[in-house]
Amino acid sequence: MRNVALVIPVLADSTFLIAHEYRSNHKRRMYGLFGGAVEKGEDPVAAGLRELKEESGYSAGKATHLASFTLLHPKLVFHVVLAEDLSPGERALEPEEDIDVINLTGEKVLSLIRSGEMSDCVSVAALLYYFGFGKVHNIS
């Protein structure tokens, strides 16, 4: 089974950090969450925080595992991590990674989902789970 951590980073002002990343398989930039593979023996929350730091530069003082999802492919599990109490720092991107860090209000995140501009299915599922069942922040 392959595990992937996805991180929903929420700043103190209730805005969200979103990745705007070039995806070579789609040949375009896409909005989505930060995340990546959970290494063998690694806790999904720790993996999510590691990926958040590498891709955005931010460290979290508080992290909560919100949910786990599978696709139709039963050997792939996505773990959703809420990251709060964020502090900025240096990123450590892989050479092939081309990621911009975007700060958006909750309303703008939902607008990207509604319009289809954010179309990564696992990011959309994780964010809608957060807004529906997770710790809901003021989204205006």
ROSE-4610 file (N, C-alpha, C; in Angstrom, 1 decimal, always signed):
// ROSE-4610
residu = [M/M/M/R/R/R/N/N/N/V/V/V/A/A/A/L/L/L/V/V/V/I/I/I/P/P/P/V/V/V/L/L/L/A/A/A/D/D/D/S/S/S/T/T/T/F/F/F/L/L/L/I/I/I/A/A/A/H/H/H/E/E/E/Y/Y/Y/R/R/R/S/S/S/N/N/N/H/H/H/K/K/K/R/R/R/R/R/R/M/M/M/Y/Y/Y/G/G/G/L/L/L/F/F/F/G/G/G/G/G/G/A/A/A/V/V/V/E/E/E/K/K/K/G/G/G/E/E/E/D/D/D/P/P/P/V/V/V/A/A/A/A/A/A/G/G/G/L/L/L/R/R/R/E/E/E/L/L/L/K/K/K/E/E/E/E/E/E/S/S/S/G/G/G/Y/Y/Y/S/S/S/A/A/A/G/G/G/K/K/K/A/A/A/T/T/T/H/H/H/L/L/L/A/A/A/S/S/S/F/F/F/T/T/T/L/L/L/L/L/L/H/H/H/P/P/P/K/K/K/L/L/L/V/V/V/F/F/F/H/H/H/V/V/V/V/V/V/L/L/L/A/A/A/E/E/E/D/D/D/L/L/L/S/S/S/P/P/P/G/G/G/E/E/E/R/R/R/A/A/A/L/L/L/E/E/E/P/P/P/E/E/E/E/E/E/D/D/D/I/I/I/D/D/D/V/V/V/I/I/I/N/N/N/L/L/L/T/T/T/G/G/G/E/E/E/K/K/K/V/V/V/L/L/L/S/S/S/L/L/L/I/I/I/R/R/R/S/S/S/G/G/G/E/E/E/M/M/M/S/S/S/D/D/D/C/C/C/V/V/V/S/S/S/V/V/V/A/A/A/A/A/A/L/L/L/L/L/L/Y/Y/Y/Y/Y/Y/F/F/F/G/G/G/F/F/F/G/G/G/K/K/K/V/V/V/H/H/H/N/N/N/I/I/I/S/S/S]
num = [1/1/1/2/2/2/3/3/3/4/4/4/5/5/5/6/6/6/7/7/7/8/8/8/9/9/9/10/10/10/11/11/11/12/12/12/13/13/13/14/14/14/15/15/15/16/16/16/17/17/17/18/18/18/19/19/19/20/20/20/21/21/21/22/22/22/23/23/23/24/24/24/25/25/25/26/26/26/27/27/27/28/28/28/29/29/29/30/30/30/31/31/31/32/32/32/33/33/33/34/34/34/35/35/35/36/36/36/37/37/37/38/38/38/39/39/39/40/40/40/41/41/41/42/42/42/43/43/43/44/44/44/45/45/45/46/46/46/47/47/47/48/48/48/49/49/49/50/50/50/51/51/51/52/52/52/53/53/53/54/54/54/55/55/55/56/56/56/57/57/57/58/58/58/59/59/59/60/60/60/61/61/61/62/62/62/63/63/63/64/64/64/65/65/65/66/66/66/67/67/67/68/68/68/69/69/69/70/70/70/71/71/71/72/72/72/73/73/73/74/74/74/75/75/75/76/76/76/77/77/77/78/78/78/79/79/79/80/80/80/81/81/81/82/82/82/83/83/83/84/84/84/85/85/85/86/86/86/87/87/87/88/88/88/89/89/89/90/90/90/91/91/91/92/92/92/93/93/93/94/94/94/95/95/95/96/96/96/97/97/97/98/98/98/99/99/99/100/100/100/101/101/101/102/102/102/103/103/103/104/104/104/105/105/105/106/106/106/107/107/107/108/108/108/109/109/109/110/110/110/111/111/111/112/112/112/113/113/113/114/114/114/115/115/115/116/116/116/117/117/117/118/118/118/119/119/119/120/120/120/121/121/121/122/122/122/123/123/123/124/124/124/125/125/125/126/126/126/127/127/127/128/128/128/129/129/129/130/130/130/131/131/131/132/132/132/133/133/133/134/134/134/135/135/135/136/136/136/137/137/137/138/138/138/139/139/139/140/140/140]
x = [+0.8/+0.0/+0.9/+0.5/+1.3/+0.5/+1.1/+0.5/+1.0/+0.1/+0.4/-0.2/+0.5/+0.0/-0.3/-1.5/-1.9/-2.1/-1.6/-1.7/-2.5/-3.4/-4.2/-3.6/-2.8/-2.1/-3.0/-3.3/-4.2/-3.4/-3.3/-2.6/-3.4/-2.8/-3.4/-4.6/-4.6/-5.6/-6.7/-6.7/-7.7/-7.6/-6.5/-6.3/-5.5/-5.5/-5.0/-3.7/-2.7/-1.6/-2.0/-1.9/-2.3/-1.1/-0.8/+0.3/-0.3/+0.5/+0.2/+1.4/+1.2/+2.4/+2.2/+3.4/+3.4/+3.4/+2.4/+2.3/+2.6/+3.7/+4.2/+3.2/+2.6/+1.6/+0.4/+0.1/-1.1/-0.6/+0.7/+1.3/+0.7/+0.5/-0.1/+0.1/-0.1/+0.0/-1.4/-1.3/-2.6/-2.6/-3.7/-3.9/-4.1/-3.5/-3.7/-3.1/-3.1/-2.5/-1.1/-0.3/+1.1/+1.0/+2.0/+2.0/+2.9/+3.0/+3.8/+3.8/+4.7/+4.7/+5.1/+4.4/+4.8/+5.9/+7.0/+8.1/+7.8/+8.4/+8.1/+8.5/+7.5/+7.7/+7.4/+7.1/+6.9/+5.4/+5.2/+3.8/+3.3/+2.0/+1.5/+1.5/+1.2/+1.3/+2.7/+3.7/+5.1/+5.4/+5.0/+5.3/+4.7/+3.4/+2.8/+3.5/+3.9/+4.7/+6.0/+6.7/+7.9/+7.7/+6.7/+6.4/+6.0/+5.2/+4.9/+6.1/+7.0/+8.3/+9.1/+9.3/+10.0/+9.4/+8.1/+7.5/+7.1/+6.8/+6.3/+7.3/+8.1/+9.0/+8.4/+7.1/+6.4/+6.5/+6.6/+6.6/+5.3/+4.8/+3.5/+3.8/+3.2/+3.3/+2.2/+1.2/+0.1/-0.4/-0.6/-1.0/-2.0/-3.1/-4.1/-4.5/-4.5/-5.0/-6.5/-7.0/-8.4/-9.1/-8.5/-9.2/-8.2/-8.7/-7.9/-8.9/-8.4/-9.3/-8.5/-9.3/-8.7/-9.5/-8.8/-9.5/-10.0/-10.4/-10.8/-9.6/-8.4/-7.2/-7.0/-7.2/-7.1/-5.8/-4.7/-3.4/-2.8/-3.7/-3.2/-4.1/-3.5/-4.3/-3.8/-4.7/-4.4/-4.8/-3.8/-4.0/-4.1/-5.2/-5.3/-4.9/-4.0/-3.4/-3.7/-4.3/-4.5/-3.3/-2.7/-1.5/-1.8/-1.5/-1.8/-0.6/-0.8/+0.3/+1.6/+1.4/+2.5/+3.5/+4.8/+5.9/+6.6/+6.9/+7.6/+9.1/+9.7/+11.1/+11.5/+12.7/+13.2/+12.6/+12.4/+11.9/+13.1/+12.8/+13.8/+13.2/+12.9/+12.2/+13.2/+12.6/+13.3/+13.5/+14.6/+14.9/+13.7/+12.9/+11.8/+10.5/+10.5/+9.4/+9.4/+8.2/+8.0/+6.7/+6.8/+5.7/+5.7/+4.6/+4.4/+3.5/+3.7/+2.9/+1.9/+0.6/-0.4/-1.2/-1.4/-2.2/-3.6/-4.6/-6.0/-7.0/-8.1/-9.1/-9.9/-10.6/-11.5/-12.5/-13.0/-14.0/-13.3/-12.1/-11.4/-11.1/-10.7/-10.5/-11.7/-12.9/-14.1/-14.5/-14.2/-14.4/-13.6/-12.3/-11.5/-12.1/-12.6/-13.2/-14.5/-15.4/-16.6/-16.4/-15.4/-15.1/-14.4/-13.8/-13.1/-11.6/-11.2/-9.8/-8.9/-9.5/-8.8/-9.5/-8.8/-9.4/-8.7/-7.7/-7.0/-8.0/-8.4/-9.6/-9.3/-8.1/-7.8/-7.7/-7.2/-7.1/-8.5/-9.4/-10.8/-11.5/-11.3/-12.0/-11.5/-10.2/-9.7/-10.2/-10.2/-10.7/-12.2/-13.0/-14.4/-14.7/-13.9/-14.1/-13.8/-12.7/-12.4/-13.5/-14.0/-15.1/-16.4/-16.6/-17.8/-17.8/-16.6/-16.6/-15.4/-14.4/-13.2/-13.5/-12.4/-12.4/-12.6/-13.8/-14.2/-13.8/-13.0/-12.6/-13.5/-13.5/-14.3/-13.7/-14.6/-14.1/-14.3/-14.8/-15.0/-13.7]
y = [-1.2/+0.0/+1.2/+2.2/+3.5/+4.5/+5.3/+6.3/+7.7/+8.7/+10.0/+11.0/+12.0/+13.0/+14.2/+14.8/+16.1/+17.0/+18.3/+19.2/+20.4/+20.8/+22.0/+23.0/+23.9/+24.9/+26.1/+26.4/+27.5/+28.5/+29.8/+30.8/+31.4/+32.2/+32.8/+33.6/+34.3/+35.1/+34.3/+33.0/+32.1/+32.0/+32.4/+32.2/+30.9/+30.5/+29.2/+29.3/+28.5/+28.4/+27.3/+27.7/+26.7/+26.7/+25.5/+25.3/+25.6/+26.3/+26.5/+26.0/+24.7/+23.9/+23.5/+23.6/+23.1/+21.5/+21.0/+19.5/+19.1/+18.4/+18.0/+17.1/+16.2/+15.3/+15.9/+17.1/+17.9/+19.1/+19.3/+20.4/+21.8/+22.0/+23.3/+23.4/+24.6/+24.9/+24.5/+23.9/+23.5/+24.0/+24.3/+24.6/+23.3/+23.2/+22.0/+22.2/+21.1/+21.1/+20.7/+21.0/+20.5/+19.1/+18.3/+16.9/+16.0/+14.8/+13.8/+12.5/+11.6/+10.2/+10.2/+9.2/+8.9/+7.8/+8.0/+7.0/+5.8/+4.7/+3.5/+3.7/+3.4/+3.6/+5.0/+5.9/+7.3/+7.5/+8.3/+8.7/+9.7/+9.5/+10.4/+11.9/+12.2/+13.6/+14.2/+13.4/+13.8/+14.0/+13.1/+13.2/+14.5/+14.7/+15.9/+17.2/+17.2/+18.4/+18.5/+17.4/+17.4/+18.0/+17.5/+18.0/+19.5/+19.9/+21.3/+22.2/+21.8/+22.5/+22.6/+21.4/+21.4/+22.2/+22.1/+22.7/+24.2/+24.6/+26.0/+26.8/+26.1/+26.7/+26.9/+26.6/+26.8/+25.6/+25.9/+24.8/+25.0/+24.0/+24.0/+23.7/+24.6/+24.3/+23.3/+23.1/+22.2/+21.5/+20.2/+19.4/+18.4/+18.2/+17.3/+16.4/+15.1/+14.2/+14.3/+14.8/+15.0/+13.8/+13.1/+12.0/+11.3/+10.1/+9.3/+8.9/+9.0/+8.7/+7.7/+6.9/+6.0/+6.4/+6.1/+6.2/+4.8/+4.6/+3.3/+2.3/+2.8/+2.0/+1.8/+0.5/+0.3/+0.3/+0.5/+0.5/+1.8/+2.9/+4.3/+4.9/+5.4/+6.0/+7.5/+8.4/+9.8/+10.2/+10.8/+11.2/+12.7/+13.3/+14.7/+15.3/+16.2/+16.8/+18.3/+18.8/+20.2/+20.7/+21.8/+22.4/+23.8/+24.1/+25.4/+25.9/+27.2/+27.8/+27.8/+28.4/+28.3/+29.4/+29.0/+29.9/+29.8/+30.9/+30.9/+30.5/+29.9/+29.6/+29.3/+28.6/+28.4/+27.1/+27.1/+25.9/+25.0/+23.8/+22.8/+22.0/+22.7/+22.1/+21.1/+20.0/+19.1/+19.8/+19.4/+20.1/+20.1/+19.1/+19.0/+19.8/+20.2/+20.9/+22.4/+22.9/+24.3/+24.7/+25.2/+25.5/+26.9/+27.6/+28.9/+28.7/+29.5/+29.4/+30.6/+30.3/+31.3/+31.4/+32.6/+32.8/+33.2/+32.4/+32.7/+32.6/+33.4/+33.3/+32.0/+31.5/+30.4/+30.5/+31.7/+32.0/+31.8/+32.3/+32.2/+30.7/+29.9/+28.5/+27.8/+28.1/+27.5/+28.0/+29.2/+29.7/+29.0/+28.7/+27.9/+26.5/+25.9/+24.6/+24.7/+25.7/+25.8/+26.1/+26.9/+27.2/+26.1/+25.1/+24.1/+24.4/+25.7/+26.0/+25.2/+24.7/+23.7/+22.4/+21.5/+20.3/+19.0/+19.1/+18.0/+17.3/+16.1/+15.5/+15.3/+14.9/+14.7/+16.0/+17.0/+18.3/+18.8/+18.7/+19.1/+18.4/+17.0/+16.2/+16.6/+16.8/+17.1/+18.5/+19.5/+20.8/+20.8/+20.1/+20.1/+19.3/+18.3/+17.6/+18.6/+19.4/+20.4/+21.4/+21.9/+22.9/+22.3/+21.0/+20.4/+19.8/+19.2/+18.5/+18.9/+19.5/+19.9/+21.1/+21.6/+22.8/+24.0/+24.6/+25.6/+27.0/+27.7/+29.0/+30.0/+31.2/+32.3/+32.4/+32.1/+32.0/+33.3/+34.4/+35.6/+36.5]
z = [+0.0/+0.0/+0.0/-0.8/-0.9/-0.2/+0.7/+1.4/+1.0/+0.9/+0.5/+1.5/+1.9/+2.9/+2.1/+2.4/+1.9/+3.0/+2.9/+4.0/+3.6/+4.6/+4.5/+5.5/+5.0/+5.9/+6.1/+7.3/+7.7/+8.5/+8.0/+8.7/+9.9/+10.7/+11.9/+11.5/+10.3/+9.8/+9.1/+9.2/+8.6/+7.1/+6.5/+5.1/+4.9/+3.7/+3.4/+2.5/+2.6/+1.7/+0.7/-0.6/-1.6/-2.6/-3.1/-4.1/-5.5/-6.3/-7.7/-8.4/-8.9/-9.3/-10.8/-11.5/-12.8/-12.8/-13.4/-13.5/-14.9/-15.1/-16.4/-17.1/-16.3/-17.0/-17.5/-17.0/-17.5/-18.4/-18.4/-19.2/-18.9/-17.6/-17.1/-15.6/-15.1/-13.7/-13.1/-11.9/-11.2/-9.8/-9.2/-7.8/-7.1/-5.9/-5.0/-3.7/-2.9/-1.6/-1.7/-0.7/-0.5/-0.1/-0.5/+0.0/-0.8/-0.4/-1.1/-0.4/-0.8/-0.3/+1.1/+1.8/+3.2/+3.1/+3.6/+3.6/+4.4/+4.1/+4.9/+6.4/+7.2/+8.7/+9.2/+8.3/+8.7/+9.0/+10.0/+10.4/+9.3/+8.9/+7.8/+8.2/+9.5/+9.9/+9.8/+10.2/+10.1/+8.7/+7.8/+6.4/+5.8/+6.2/+5.7/+6.1/+7.3/+7.8/+7.1/+6.9/+6.1/+4.7/+4.0/+2.7/+2.7/+3.7/+3.8/+3.9/+4.7/+4.9/+3.6/+3.0/+1.8/+0.6/+0.5/-0.7/-0.5/+0.8/+1.1/+1.9/+2.7/+3.6/+5.0/+5.1/+6.4/+7.3/+8.6/+9.6/+10.4/+11.0/+11.7/+13.2/+14.1/+15.5/+15.9/+15.1/+15.5/+14.2/+14.3/+13.2/+13.6/+12.8/+13.1/+11.9/+12.1/+11.0/+10.9/+9.8/+9.6/+9.0/+8.0/+7.3/+6.5/+6.0/+5.0/+3.9/+2.7/+1.5/+0.6/-0.1/-1.1/-2.4/-3.5/-4.8/-5.1/-6.4/-6.8/-6.7/-6.8/-6.7/-5.3/-4.8/-3.3/-2.7/-3.5/-2.9/-2.7/-2.8/-2.6/-1.6/-0.5/+0.6/+0.7/+0.8/+1.0/+2.4/+3.2/+4.5/+4.6/+5.1/+5.1/+6.5/+6.4/+7.7/+7.7/+8.8/+9.0/+9.7/+9.1/+9.7/+10.2/+11.4/+12.0/+12.8/+13.3/+14.0/+13.1/+11.9/+10.9/+11.0/+10.7/+10.7/+9.4/+8.7/+7.5/+7.6/+6.6/+6.5/+5.1/+5.0/+3.7/+3.1/+1.8/+1.1/+0.6/+0.4/-0.2/-1.3/-2.4/-3.5/-4.2/-4.7/-5.6/-6.9/-7.7/-8.9/-9.9/-9.9/-10.9/-10.4/-9.1/-8.6/-9.0/-9.4/-9.8/-9.1/-7.9/-7.0/-6.6/-6.8/-6.2/-5.0/-3.9/-2.7/-2.8/-2.8/-2.9/-1.6/-1.1/+0.1/-0.3/+0.1/-0.3/+0.8/+0.7/+1.7/+1.4/+2.4/+2.2/+1.1/+1.0/-0.1/-1.5/-1.6/-2.9/-3.2/-2.1/-2.3/-2.8/-2.2/-2.7/-4.1/-4.4/-5.7/-6.8/-6.5/-7.4/-7.6/-6.5/-6.7/-7.5/-7.2/-7.9/-9.4/-9.8/-11.2/-11.9/-11.2/-11.8/-12.0/-11.6/-11.7/-10.8/-9.7/-8.9/-9.2/-9.9/-10.4/-9.9/-9.1/-8.5/-7.6/-7.9/-7.2/-5.7/-5.3/-3.9/-3.1/-3.7/-3.1/-2.9/-3.9/-3.8/-2.7/-2.7/-1.7/-0.3/-0.1/+1.2/+1.7/+0.8/+1.2/+1.4/+0.6/+0.9/+2.2/+2.5/+3.8/+4.9/+4.8/+5.8/+6.0/+4.9/+5.0/+5.5/+5.2/+5.7/+7.1/+7.4/+8.7/+9.6/+9.0/+9.8/+10.7/+11.2/+12.0/+11.0/+11.0/+10.0/+10.5/+9.7/+10.1/+9.4/+9.7/+9.1/+7.6/+6.6/+5.3/+4.5/+5.1/+4.3/+4.2]
